[in-house]
Amino acid sequence: MNHNIAETLKKEWGYETYVGISFNFEQPTAIVAPGKGVIAEMKMDFMSEKENLKFSAEENYTEIYHEDGTITRLVILKAGSEKVEVGDVVLPGQILAESGGENYHQGPHVRMVNQKTVKEGTDKFKYTYFPVVFASSEGNIEIKGLSGLTGIHPKEKVLMLELSKE
C-alpha cells in the first residue's frame, strides 16, 4: 500500500494518508485497464538513467476517467509501450502499456491510485484518494498489505459486470 510521500520522508509529521497501491512483478508485465473509462491523460516518454530509485518526481503514467467521476492513475510504465491514446474508450482487461520500474530498488512494478474530486468548503475542490476494491473468486476484496495475487479478467464476467452497471 502506498502512503503520502511526506510520510515516507518525514515520519515525524504523522501522515497516514492512503494514496494508492503498488503491484510488484518478477518481470515486465502487461498493464490492463481495471475498469471501463476514457483515457484522459498520459505521459509515456520519460526514461530515467538513475538506478536503485525509491521515488522519482517524473514518471510515465496513464489516467482513466470513469463514468462515476473517479480517475484511475497507473504510474511507472515503460516509455513508449503504450497501446492506447488519449480519448480512447477502454474496457476492463484491455492492455494499456507495459510495467516499468526496472531501475527501482524493488524492481518492475506499477502504482495504482484511485481518486475523485470533492468540494471542500464553499469554493475549493481537492482530490481525495480511496482504496481500490478488487473482484476475486472469494468476493470483493480490499488489499491492505503485502500479499500475492494473480490477476484474471474472464471476458464473460467482465462483460456481465459492465452491462449490469446500467
Protein Blocks (a to p, Z undefined) as FASTA:
>chain_A
ZZdfklmmmmmnopacdfbdcdddfbdcddddfbdcddfbdcfkbccfbehifbdfbdcd
dddddfkopacddehiaehiacbdehiacdehiafbdcehklpmnlpaddddddddddeh
jlbccddddddddddfkbpcddfbdcdddddddfklmmmmmmmmZZ
